[in-house]
Amino acid sequence: MSDLCFITTCRGRLANLKQSLPTFAAQSGTSCVVVDYDCPEGTATWVEASFPRVKVVRATNRPRFELSRARNLGAEVADAPWLCFIDADICLAPHFSSVVLPLLEPGNYYRTPEPRPTDLWGQCICHREHFQRIEGYDEVLQGWGGDDGDFYRRLEMLGARYRTFPSELLYFLPHSNASRVEHYDLKDQWLNATANRIYCHIKWDLMKLKQRNLPLETRAGMYEKLRHQILAAHADGEPLEMSIPVYREDTWCCGPLDARIVYRLPQPRGDSKEPTDEPSNG
């Protein structure tokens, strides 16, 4: 068993992976998993031929790229106590593991320090125990944006402490914004990020109130409804108000009590508008 396992995913990014994977595989004391998420470029075949020690997960018959699902599939076969989620367009310095491994301590999770470039937003290291306790990445989320921020928030809600490793140990391979959304249904990355962000805020609030993770079925139904409402409001140029039921109780003194949280979105954003906070680099 290795000390740390790199988990990367690929769909239409084989050219990037051919540059980045050698830098993962060369790290001492580590292992690596590549998830071929129905990649049209034959990623799995290339990895198996070029890096036989790298584990490969083949996800077939996937109509669109689902980053959270792909990362969770990689984590299932990882063989290390520490998991490093890293994108296929990120390369590592030769001494990455020799610097990072001594930093790892139970109770922490690790990212590059702020201010960080958007391209380094999705790179993190966490302990397998924490990953399992928060049930990994939220597979309900679709498209670009929000998945990483949600993952970090839930780690911190669990009690994991944010720590850093040097950003100079990573560098990213430039690519177009169009390539970020090529294999997603919604091509407007900021509008998709808006929908995902609102969903995450609502989910976090409900988790705090209920003091537990929300069931997958509950999250999926909520996400589908919210996403539809946000996309419709954006198309119509209208503000949006969402009322989320929390509980209903029949009180002995004043009758039925209907508790709800109301969220207002004056102008659902989209197109090329810059975000107000750091997005995911999915």
N, C-alpha and C positions, 0 to 999 in steps of 0.2 A: 504494500500500500504506500502511496506517495503522501507527502505532506499537504500538497495543494493541487487541485485539479482545475485546469483551464476548460471552460465550457464556451464554445462559440457556435453560432448558427450560420447557415448559408442558404440563400435562395437568390440566384442571379448575381452573386458576388464572388464567383470563383476566381476572377482575376485578382481581386483583393486578397482572397484567402491564400493564393499562391505566394504572395509576398509576406503575409502575416503568420501563417501557420509554421513556417520554419523557425520563426522567432519564439513561438510558444514551445514547440517540440524540443528546442535546444536548452531549455531551462532545467537546471539540476534540481533534484528532489521533488519533481512535479510530474503530473500526467496530463493528458489532454483528451477531450471529447469534442467531436464535430458532429453537429446535427444537420443532416441534409434534409431540409424541409421541402421535399418535392422539387428540388432544384432542377431546372431544365438544362443545366450545363453539366450534369453528371458529377457533382461534387463528391459523392460517396465513392465512386469508382476511382477518381483521381487520388483521394486521400488514402484509400486502401492500398493502392499501387505505390504511392510515393512515401507514405509514413505508416508502415504496417503496425507500429506500436501505438498509434493513435486509435482510440475507440471511435467507431462510427455508428450513428443512429440514423436509420432511414425512415423518414415519415413520408408515406406515399398517399396519393389521391387527396391532396390538399388543394382546394381551389384557390386559396389565397394564403399569403404569409401571415402567420400568427406567432409573433415573437415570444410572447409569454409562454405559450404552449411548447414552443421549440426549446426554450431554456429549461422548462420543467422536465422535458424528455431527456435532455442532457444530464440534468442533475440526478435523475433516477439511476444512471449507470456510472456516475462518478465514483472513484475509489479512494477519495481523500476526505479528511475531516474539514478541510477548508475548501470552499468553492470560489473560483474566480470567474465571474461572468464578463466576457470580453467580446467585442464585436469583431467581425471579420475584416474590418477596415482599420484596425488598430495593430500596430507593431510594438514589440517590446525590446528594450535594451538588453544586451547579452547578460548583464549582471542583475536583471530584474529580481529573480528568485533569491539571490544571495543577499540582496538588500531588504526585500519584503518579508521573507520567512521569519527572520528574527523579530520582526515587529508584531507578529500576530499573537494576540492574547485573547483568551476566552472572555466573552461578554462584550466584545467589540465587533464592529464591522468597519470596512475600510474603503475609502475613495480618495481621489486626488483632491488637493486642497483648493479652496476658493481664493480668487476667482478662477473658474475653470472654463475652458472652451466648451461650446455645445457638443463637440465631437467626443469629449471625454466624459460626458454626463452619465452614460450608461455603464461605465466600467466600475466594478466593485468586487470586493472580497467579503464573504460572510461565512460563518460557521454552519456546518450542515445541520446542527441541532436547531439553530435559529431559523434556518430556511424551512425545515420541516414543521416547526411550531406555527409559523405564519402561513403554512400551506403553499409556499413558493410564490411565484408570480401569479397575478390574477389573470386567469385564462379567459375571463369574460371580456377584457379589454381588446378592442380591435383597432387595427390601423396604427398610425404614427402618433406618438406622444402620450405621456402620462404613466406608462408601465413602470419605468424606473423610479420616478418620484413616489409612486404608490408603494413600491417595494421598500424603499428606504423609510418612508413614513411608518409603515407597519412594523419594520424592524425596531424602530425607536419606540413605538407604542408598546412593544414587547419588553423593552428595557435595554436593548442593544445600544452601545455607545458609539457615536461617530468618531472615527479616527482617520488619519490620513497616511498615504504613502507618496513619495515624491512624483510629481507629474512629469519630471524629466525622464522618467523610466518608460514613458509611452510616447508614441507619436502616431498621428492618424494619416491615412491616405486620402487625399482630396477626391471628392466626387460631387456630382450635381445634386441639387435638391430633388430633381425629377427621379433620380435613382432611389431616393429614400422611400418613395411612395409607389414605385413601379408595380409592386406585387400586392398592393392594398386595394380595396374596393374604392375608398374615398381618396381622391388625389389631392384635395385641398388639405395640406398638412396642418395648418393652423386651425382650421375649422374642426378637423378630427381631434386635434389636441384639446380644443375647447370642450367638445363633448366628453372626452375622456376625463378631463380635469374636473368638470362639474360632477360627473359620476363618482369620482374618487372622493371629493369633498363630502358628498352625501353619505357615501359608504363609511368614511372615517367617523363622521358624526354619529351614525347609527351604531357603529362598533363601540364607541365610547359610552353611549347610553345603555347598550345591551351587555357590555363587558365581555364580548366574545366575537369570534369570527362569524360572518354572515354565511349561511348555506349557499352553495353554488346556485341552486335553483332560484333563490331569492335575488341574488346578485344579477343573474342572467336576465330575469324578468324586468328588474329595475333598469338595467342598462339599455335594454332594447327600447323600452318606453321613453327613457330620457333622450337617447340618441335620436329617435324619431322626432321628438318635440323640438330639440335644438336645431336639427337640420331644417325642419319646417319653418321655424322662426327666422332662421338666417335667410332662407329663400324668400320669405315674405317681407323681410326687413322690419320685423316686429319684435318688441321686447317679449320676454318669456318669464312666466312665474310658475314655479313648480311647488306643489304641496305634497309632502311626503308623510304618510301616516306613521306614527310611532307606536301608539297603542290606543285602545279604547277600553274604558273601565266604567262599570256601573257603580257609582259611589252611593253609599247609604244616605248621605246627607244632602246631596245636590243633584242626584240623577246621573245620566250618562256623561262621561268626560271623554272627549275626542282630542287626543294630543297629536299635533302635527308640527313639522318643520317646514318653513316656507323659504324658498330660494328664488331670488329675482335676478334675471340676466337682462340688463337694459338693451344690450346690443350684442348678440352672438357674433363672435369674430370669425374671420376666415381670410381667404386669399393670401396675400404676401405680408400681412400686417405682423409686426414683430410682437412676440409674446411679452407678457409682463413679468414672467419668471422663467427659470430655466426649464426647457422642455426635455423630453426623452429623446435619445438618439436612435430610436428603433429602426 
